[in-house]
Amino acid sequence: MKIVVTVAAPVEAVWDALRNKEKIRHWHGWEYEGPQGGLEEEIDLIYFTETTEEGTTLTLGHGDRFEVEPFEGGSRVTLTRAARGANPEWEAYYDDVTEGWITFLHQLRFAVERHPGEPRHTLFFSGTGPVSPITELGIPAEQAGAPVELELVGQPIKGEIWYTSEHQVGLTVDAWGNGLLVLSHLPPGEQKPDGATMAILSVYGDADRDELETRWRAWWQQRWPEELNLLGG
């Protein structure tokens, strides 16, 4: 299983985003704190524990491998997932991790291309059930690069489709300091009997995160009152 993202930036800049701990914070995951630690500890565990580097190839402790190479004046990042069964402890979450990597690589591209070196603030929401936030929010089924203008949870916004995948869509949001909204929905099925729905909001500059969280939380909890059990946590 490979995930490939092209980035309009030199290999050196993309590699730095992968190996500079402070810059990894600009795109990996979302901000949180928990009993086992938070984003800082997660970054340490994934990117700096039992990893190996060779040139611009990074192999993580559990076998996933990043390769950064020149491509058409920019860079191409290829993430090759470890084989299924390579880590029995995580086998039940293999598809969840794959979906996470799709999100994070597109967040990496966004950080490097649109906000190089700039910190972000994030909001994260999750839930279960058959309802897709992509449908609920009226996100058009357009290709990457298509302009979008709509009302997003009571806020008029303009942006563009940043990326699409089988279960996800990314949308740039002008009103969030040129931020990014990532929506993910896996409908209920054999692998996920309750389904899985997530949203990551990345905001920049002086965007009012507290007001945004209040408005989004009220809207979200009406539709997805049950939070997702993330990776068994």
C-alpha positions, 0 to 999 in steps of 0.5 A: 500500500502506497500513498503518494503526494506531490509538493511544490517545494524543494526536497530539502524543505520537505525533508526538513518538515519530516525531520524537524520536530517543531515543523512536524507539529505544523502538520502531523495529527492535531493538538491534544493532551491525554493521560499518556501525553499529547502531540509532542509525545506522539511525534517523539514516538513515531518519528524519533524512536527506533527510526532509520534514515538513509539519504531522504528515506525515513523508515519508522519503527513499525515499518512504514517508510517515507521517501522524498525525491525530486519531481517536476520542479518540486518533490514527491513524497511516497509513504509505503505502509508496512505489510499487513500483519507486520505488527499484530498489536496494531493489525486491527487498526491498519486501515485507520492508520492508513486513513490517518497517513492520507490526512497527514501527508496532505496536511504536510503539503499544505503546511509546506506550500501555504504556511512554511514555518508557521505554527497552526492551531487545531480543533478535532471532532469525531463520531460514529454513525452513518451520516457523513459530514461531507454531505451534511456540510454540502461540500461539492464533489469536485476535483482538487483545485476547484473553487468553493464558496459556501456557508460552513457551520454558519460562517460564509467561506471561500476556498478550494478543494485541496484533495479528495480520496475514497473517504476524505476531502480537504478544503482550504478556508479563507476565514481561518487565516487561509486554514484547512478543513479535513473531513473523513467518513467511513460508513458502517460496515464489516470493519467498522460496525458503527462507522467512523467520522472525523474533522480536523480544523487547522487555523492560522493567525488571529482566527478566533479558535475559541469561537470556532470551537463553540460553534462547531462543537454545538453543530457536531454534537447534534449529529455525532453525539458519540465520540469515536474510540480512537485506536482503542484509546 
